[in-house]
Amino acid sequence: MATAKTASITTTSQVPSKPTYEVTVGEALVSDATAIALIGANTFTVTFGFSVPENDLAEFLATTYSAKAIEAELLSAQENNISTFVARDEAGAVLGFVQLVRELTEPCLHSDASTHAELRRLYVDVSAHGRGVGSKLIAAVENRAKAEGFRTLWLTVWEDNTGAQRLYQKLGYVKVGETDFATGECIQTDWVLAKNL
C-alpha cells in the first residue's frame, strides 16, 4: 500500500516540465539572416542592454544585428574565414546560432593564429535557454575546428555574464586573459577563455 501511495504522489506531481526540442545543427543559409538577426538583437539586448547607453546599443544593433548586416556576413563568409552554424527545432525554426572564426588571435593566447580558432557569438533564443541548444552549437564548432586541425578553441565572454561563464567552464574552457569589447563609446571587459581540443 505504501508503494502505491508513493507512486500516486510521484505521478501526480505538479512540477512543470520544460518542452524538449529535437535539435539539429547545420550551416546557416542566407535565408536564415532575418532569424539570426532577430535572435542576435534580442539576446544581446536582454543580456547586455542594461549596461550600455541607449544610443550605443541602438547603433551596435543596427550595424551588427540587422538582417542586412547578417546577410552580408553570410554572403562573405568564405573570404572572411567565418562559418555560421544554426540550431533548428523539428519544424525548422532557428533556435540559435554560433560562429567559427579562423585567422584571428588575442595576445594572451601566446601562439600563432594557425593553431587556434575562435568560437564567436553564441546566441540562443531566450525561449530555448536551458534546453541544451547552446551546448549543441558549441559541439558543432568544436567538431569542425578539430576536423580542420585547430588545437585550441577560444572565445570571449563578458566579465559579468556568469551564466555563460558557468556553461563554458563546465565544457572545459578556462580563463586565459581579458580583452576590451566596444559597444559604441562604451568599453567593457570580456574574459578570454580557451580550450584544448
N, C-alpha and C positions, 0 to 999 in steps of 0.2 A: 504494500500500500504506500509506503514512503517513497518507493521508486516512482510510482505513478504520479504522486503529488509533485515530485521534483521534475518529472518530465513535463507535467502540465505547466509548471511555473516557467520552465525553460522555453516551451513552445509558445506561450502567450506573452512573452516579453515584449514590451513596447519600445525597445531600443530601435531608433530609426537607423536604417542602413543606407549607405551611400550607393547610388546607382553604379553599376560596373560598366566598363566600356570594353568592347572588342577593339583594341587599338592597333592600327598598322602604321608603320613609319616608312616613308619613302622620300625621294627627291621632290622638292617643290616644283610646281608648274607655274608658268607666268599667270595662268588663270587663277592661281591662289593668292595673287598680290593683294586683293581687297581684304580677304580674310586675315592674311598675315598682318597687314597694316592695322586692321581693327584690333586684333589681339595685342599687337605691339603697343599701340597707343593706349588702349585701356589698361593693360598690365603695367606699363610704365607709369601712367598717371596714378593708379591705385597704390603702387609700391613706392614711388618717389615724388609724386606731385606735391605733397605737403612740404617737401624740403627744398623746393625750387621756386624762385619768384615766378609769378604767373606769366609774365611776358617771355621769360627764358623758356619755360615749359612749352608755351604755345609755339615759339619759333622752332624748338627742338622737334616737337611732334610733326610740324609741317614739313621740315626738311628730312626727317628720319623715318617717320611712320605714316606718311601719306601713301595712298595706293600708287600714285605716280612714282614716288621715290622707291618703293619696294619693287614695282615693275621694272624700273630702270636697273636696279640692283640685280634682279633675277636675269635680265637680258644680258648684263655684262659680267655674269658670274665667272665664266671661264677665264676671261682676261684678268679679272681681279682675284683669281685663285680662291673663290668662295663657293662652297656647296651649302645650299639651304635644304634642310630636311623638315618635313611636316609630319605631325601625328594626326591621323584621321580616325573618326569613330566608324562604326559599322555602316552608317549612311553616307560616309564620305566627307562629312563636315570636318574642317580643320579645327583641331583642339589646341594646337601649339606648334611652335617652330624652334629651330636652333640652327646655328651655322658652324661650319668647319672652315677656318681661315688659315691659309698657308702663307709662308714667307714674311711673317711678322714676328717680332720678338719684344721682350721687355728687358731692360738692363739687369734685373735681378735673376734672370734665367741663366746667365753665365754660359751660354752656348750658342752655337750657330743656328740661325732660323731654320736651316735644312733638317735639323734633328727634332724639331718640335712644331706643333700646330696649336692654333687657338680654338677653343670652344667659345663661341660668342652668341650672345642674345638668346638665351634660353628663356622663352616666354610661353606660358601655358594659360589658356583662358581661365579666368577666375572660377567659372562653374566646374572646371575639371581639376582644380587643385586637390592634392591629397589622394589621387587615384592612380599614381604610378606613371602618368603621362610623361612627366619630366625625366624620370629615370630611363624610360624607353628612348626618349630623344637623345639623352646623354650616351646611352649604349650604342646607338646608331653612329654617333660622331666618333666615339672611341673605336668602334669596329672599323670604320672607314680609315681613320688615322693609322691604326695598326696595319691595315692592308696596304696602305701607301708607304709604310716603312718608318713612320714617325716613332720616336722613342718616348716622347713626353707630350702630354696634352696640358695646356694651361688655359686659365680663364681669369676674368676679373669679377669681383662681387663687391657691392657697396659695403663699407665697413659697418653700417647699421642694419643690413639685411640679414639678420640672424637666422631666419628660416632657411634661406638659400645656403648660407654657410653650413648649417647642420646637414643639409642634403649632400652638398659636395664633400664634406668631411666624412660622412657615412659611406660615400662611394670611393674614398681613398685619396681625395685631394688634400694637400697640405699647403699652408701659407708659406710663401717664399719671399714676399715683399709687398710693397704698396706702390700705387700709382695715382695720378690725378685723373679725374673724369670731369670733363666740362659739359655743362648744360647751359649754353649761352655764357653769361658772365659768372655763373655760379660754378665754383670749383669744389668738388667733393673728393674724398679719399676712397679709393677702391683697394681691396686686398687683391694681390695676385696669388692665385692658388695653382698648384701643378700636381700632376700625377704621372708616374712612370707607367708606360703601357707594357 
